[in-house]
């Protein structure tokens, strides 16, 4: 039994289709109404999109229902599935807290409401019957104004018990005209001791070398080995890890075949750049983390030695994993820990 660390999973894309469908049926029938049945919804929710921008629109569907009242419902099921079906020992959940606040409020009121969202996610993630070490990564967003993004960074600094890092998400093509703003926010975060990652070099339109020095890990980053291999020595020298999410690139139209990832892995291993294999949006893809490893292995993108290296890299680069502890010791604790009776979560459907 292997244990896994998941470093790149979005809260909005983490809800598996069946659970989301049941929630819509019981709580949001207007959203479920256009679909004849679950099969029709699953096809809509999980089918590939033509572009990253089109793909990101699906997040708004889930963000709209991940309210204060509903978040514990979704997170409980996420942690339960991660423990039972994925053997996760460690999970970093990333999201933009502002987008979970009520839209009818003013910007100032929504900023003030973000702290409660972080607390709700933090408490809901601590499931004693499913002992997964869980932390949050708060995402700045390319479509949000500076004042909101600055408040997100400051909020992350205020909650070290729950939040381990910040990220930047949203359409990466929109970073360009605001690079100075984002680098300043990252510098502010680093000066406060906060860890950093960021969605960059996922698409050809999202390649911003100026952001790389501020990042401790690189969200996706596949265009570095594919189109900009000259940057690999710098990435290796900084000890940065790429968060590679294989299924994402076919869902967004960024890549057409899994064999294209072999170049990514081969060039990174040759340059001494670590890779952590991740799911990104496990629910949206209807794919769990062990399958991402298995798919890369069976398609000859990596071998067993590389697979093991990626498993170890994920724990080594985890922002809040106790690095003096091996995953095997946690497995021993789990196997000998008396099973607690499952508690009934709110919004049971």
C-alpha positions in Angstrom: 0.0 0.0 0.0 1.5 3.3 -1.1 0.6 6.6 0.4 0.4 9.7 -1.7 0.8 13.5 -1.3 -1.4 15.7 -3.4 0.1 19.2 -3.9 -2.2 20.6 -6.6 -6.0 20.2 -6.1 -8.6 22.9 -6.5 -11.5 23.0 -4.1 -13.8 23.9 -6.9 -12.8 21.0 -9.1 -12.5 18.5 -6.3 -16.2 17.5 -6.1 -16.8 14.2 -8.0 -19.7 14.3 -10.4 -22.1 12.0 -8.5 -21.8 14.0 -5.3 -22.3 17.3 -7.1 -25.3 15.9 -9.0 -27.0 14.7 -5.7 -26.3 18.1 -4.1 -27.9 19.9 -7.1 -30.9 17.6 -7.1 -31.6 18.2 -3.4 -30.6 21.8 -3.0 -30.4 23.5 -6.5 -33.0 21.9 -8.7 -32.8 24.8 -11.1 -29.2 23.8 -11.9 -30.1 20.1 -12.3 -33.2 20.8 -14.4 -31.5 21.2 -17.8 -30.0 17.7 -17.6 -32.2 14.6 -18.3 -30.4 12.4 -15.9 -27.0 11.9 -14.1 -25.4 10.5 -17.3 -26.1 13.7 -19.2 -24.7 15.8 -16.4 -21.6 13.7 -16.0 -20.9 14.0 -19.8 -21.3 17.8 -19.6 -19.2 18.1 -16.5 -16.3 15.9 -17.4 -15.9 16.2 -21.2 -12.8 17.9 -22.6 -12.9 21.6 -23.5 -11.2 23.4 -26.3 -9.3 26.0 -24.3 -8.2 26.7 -20.8 -10.5 29.7 -20.7 -13.5 27.5 -21.5 -12.4 24.9 -19.0 -12.1 27.5 -16.2 -15.7 28.5 -16.6 -16.7 25.2 -15.1 -15.2 26.3 -11.8 -17.8 29.0 -11.5 -20.6 26.4 -11.5 -19.2 24.8 -8.3 -18.0 28.0 -6.7 -21.5 29.3 -6.7 -22.7 26.5 -4.4 -19.7 26.2 -2.1 -21.2 28.6 0.4 -20.5 28.8 4.2 -23.3 26.3 4.8 -22.4 23.8 2.1 -18.6 23.8 2.4 -18.5 21.2 5.2 -20.7 18.9 3.2 -18.3 19.0 0.2 -15.1 18.9 2.1 -16.2 15.9 4.3 -16.8 13.9 1.2 -13.6 15.1 -0.4 -11.5 14.0 2.6 -13.3 10.7 2.9 -12.8 9.8 -0.8 -9.1 10.9 -0.7 -8.5 8.7 2.3 -10.4 5.6 1.2 -9.9 5.6 -2.6 -6.7 7.5 -3.1 -4.6 6.6 -0.1 -3.7 10.2 0.5 -1.6 11.0 3.5 -1.3 14.7 2.6 -3.5 17.1 0.7 -3.1 20.8 -0.2 -6.5 22.3 -1.2 -6.3 25.5 -3.1 -9.1 28.0 -3.8 -9.9 31.7 -3.9 -11.8 32.6 -0.7 -13.3 35.7 -2.2 -15.3 33.6 -4.7 -17.0 31.7 -1.8 -18.5 34.9 -0.3 -22.0 36.2 -1.1 -22.0 38.1 -4.4 -24.6 40.6 -3.1 -22.2 42.1 -0.6 -19.9 45.0 -1.3 -16.2 44.4 -2.1 -15.2 45.4 1.5 -17.8 43.2 3.0 -16.7 40.2 0.9 -13.1 40.8 1.9 -14.1 40.8 5.5 -16.1 37.6 5.0 -13.1 35.7 3.7 -11.7 34.9 7.1 -14.8 32.9 8.0 -14.4 30.9 4.8 -10.8 30.0 5.7 -11.9 28.9 9.2 -14.8 26.8 7.9 -12.5 25.0 5.4 -9.9 24.6 8.0 -12.2 23.0 10.6 -14.0 20.9 8.0 -10.7 19.5 6.8 -9.8 18.0 10.2 -11.5 14.7 9.9 -10.4 12.4 12.7 -11.8 9.3 11.2 -9.9 10.0 7.9 -6.5 11.2 9.1 -5.2 13.1 6.1 -2.8 16.0 6.8 -4.6 18.9 5.1 -3.6 22.5 4.5 -5.0 25.4 2.3 -3.4 27.3 -0.4 -5.2 30.7 -1.0 -5.3 31.8 -4.6 -5.0 35.3 -5.9 -7.0 35.6 -9.1 -6.1 37.2 -12.4 -9.6 38.7 -12.7 -9.7 40.2 -9.2 -8.6 43.7 -8.4 -5.3 44.4 -6.5 -7.2 45.3 -3.3 -8.8 41.8 -3.1 -5.6 40.0 -4.0 -3.6 41.9 -1.4 -6.3 41.0 1.2 -6.0 37.3 0.2 -2.2 37.4 0.8 -2.7 39.2 4.1 -5.3 36.6 5.1 -3.0 33.8 4.3 -0.3 35.3 6.6 -2.9 35.6 9.4 -3.8 31.9 9.4 -0.6 29.8 9.5 -2.4 26.9 11.2 -4.7 26.5 8.2 -2.9 28.1 5.3 0.5 27.0 4.0 1.0 29.1 0.8 -0.5 31.4 -1.8 -1.0 30.9 -5.5 -2.2 32.8 -8.5 -4.9 31.3 -10.6 -7.4 32.3 -13.3 -6.6 32.7 -17.0 -2.8 32.9 -17.3 -3.0 35.0 -20.5 -4.2 37.9 -18.3 -1.1 38.1 -16.0 1.0 40.1 -18.5 -0.2 43.6 -17.9 -0.2 43.1 -14.1 3.2 41.4 -13.7 4.6 44.2 -11.4 1.5 44.0 -9.3 1.7 40.2 -8.9 5.5 40.1 -8.3 5.0 42.7 -5.6 2.4 40.6 -3.9 4.6 37.6 -4.0 7.5 39.5 -2.6 5.2 40.7 0.3 4.2 37.1 0.9 7.8 35.8 0.9 9.0 38.6 3.2 6.3 37.5 5.7 7.5 33.9 5.6 4.7 32.6 3.4 5.4 29.8 0.9 4.5 30.3 -2.7 3.4 28.5 -5.9 1.8 29.8 -9.1 0.0 28.8 -12.2 2.6 29.6 -14.9 4.0 28.0 -18.0 0.9 25.8 -18.3 0.0 27.2 -21.8 2.1 28.9 -24.4 0.3 32.2 -23.6 1.1 31.9 -19.9 5.0 31.9 -19.9 6.3 34.6 -17.5 9.9 34.1 -16.5 9.8 37.2 -14.3 7.4 35.4 -11.9 9.7 32.3 -11.5 12.1 33.8 -8.9 9.2 34.4 -6.5 7.9 30.8 -6.6 8.9 27.9 -4.5 6.9 25.5 -6.6 5.6 25.9 -10.2 2.0 25.1 -10.9 2.0 23.0 -14.0 5.1 24.5 -15.7 5.0 22.1 -18.7 6.0 24.7 -21.2 9.4 25.1 -19.5 10.7 21.7 -20.6 8.6 21.7 -23.8 9.3 25.2 -25.2 11.8 26.9 -22.8 14.3 24.1 -21.7 17.0 26.8 -21.3 15.2 27.7 -18.1 15.5 24.3 -16.6 19.0 24.9 -15.0 17.6 28.0 -13.2 14.6 26.0 -12.0 16.9 23.2 -10.7 19.2 25.7 -9.0 16.3 27.2 -7.1 15.1 23.7 -6.0 11.7 24.4 -7.6 9.3 21.5 -8.2 6.8 21.3 -11.1 3.3 20.3 -10.2 2.4 18.2 -13.2 -1.4 17.4 -13.6 -1.5 15.0 -16.6 -5.3 14.8 -17.3 -5.7 18.6 -17.2 -3.7 19.1 -20.4 -6.1 17.0 -22.4 -9.2 18.5 -20.8 -8.0 22.0 -21.7 -6.8 21.2 -25.2 -3.2 22.2 -24.2 -1.9 18.7 -25.3 -3.4 16.1 -27.6 -1.6 12.9 -26.4 -0.1 11.6 -23.2 3.1 10.7 -25.1 3.9 14.5 -25.3 4.5 14.4 -21.5 7.5 12.1 -22.0 9.5 15.1 -23.1 8.5 16.9 -20.0 9.6 14.1 -17.6 12.7 13.2 -19.5 14.1 16.8 -19.7 13.2 17.5 -16.1 14.9 14.3 -14.8 17.9 15.0 -16.9 18.2 18.6 -15.5 17.6 17.6 -11.9 14.2 19.2 -11.7 11.7 17.5 -9.3 8.2 16.7 -10.5 5.1 16.1 -8.2 2.3 14.3 -10.0 -1.1 15.8 -9.2 -4.7 15.8 -10.2 -5.6 19.5 -10.3 -9.3 18.9 -10.5 -9.9 15.3 -9.6 -13.7 15.6 -9.5 -14.0 17.6 -12.7 -11.9 15.0 -14.4 -13.4 12.0 -12.6 -9.9 10.8 -12.1 -8.1 10.0 -8.8 -4.4 10.5 -8.1 -3.2 6.8 -8.2 -4.7 6.6 -11.7 -2.5 9.5 -12.8 0.5 7.6 -11.8 -0.7 4.4 -13.4 -1.6 6.1 -16.7 1.9 7.6 -17.0 3.4 4.2 -16.2 1.3 2.1 -18.5 1.8 4.6 -21.4 5.6 4.4 -21.0 5.9 8.1 -20.1 7.8 7.1 -16.9 9.1 3.9 -15.4 8.9 2.5 -11.9 12.1 4.3 -10.7 10.7 7.7 -12.0 7.3 6.9 -10.4 9.0 6.4 -7.1 11.0 9.6 -7.5 7.8 11.6 -8.2 6.1 10.0 -5.1 9.1 11.0 -2.9 9.3 14.5 -4.5 5.7 15.2 -3.6 6.3 14.6 0.1 9.7 16.4 0.0 8.1 19.6 -1.6 4.9 19.5 0.5 4.7 22.8 2.2 3.3 21.5 5.6 4.3 17.8 5.7 6.5 17.1 8.7 9.7 16.3 6.8 11.3 14.4 9.7 8.6 11.8 9.3 8.4 9.2 6.6 5.0 8.3 5.0 5.6 4.7 6.0 5.4 5.7 9.7 2.1 7.3 9.1 0.8 4.1 7.5 1.8 2.2 10.6 -0.1 4.6 12.7 -3.2 4.3 10.5 -3.2 0.5 10.4 -3.0 0.3 14.2 -5.3 3.2 15.0 -8.8 2.2 16.3 -11.4 3.2 13.7 -13.7 5.9 15.0 -17.3 5.7 14.2 -18.2 7.9 11.2 -19.9 11.1 12.1 -22.9 12.4 10.2 -22.0 15.6 8.2 -24.4 18.4 7.7 -26.5 18.7 4.6 -26.7 14.9 4.3 -28.3 13.9 1.0 
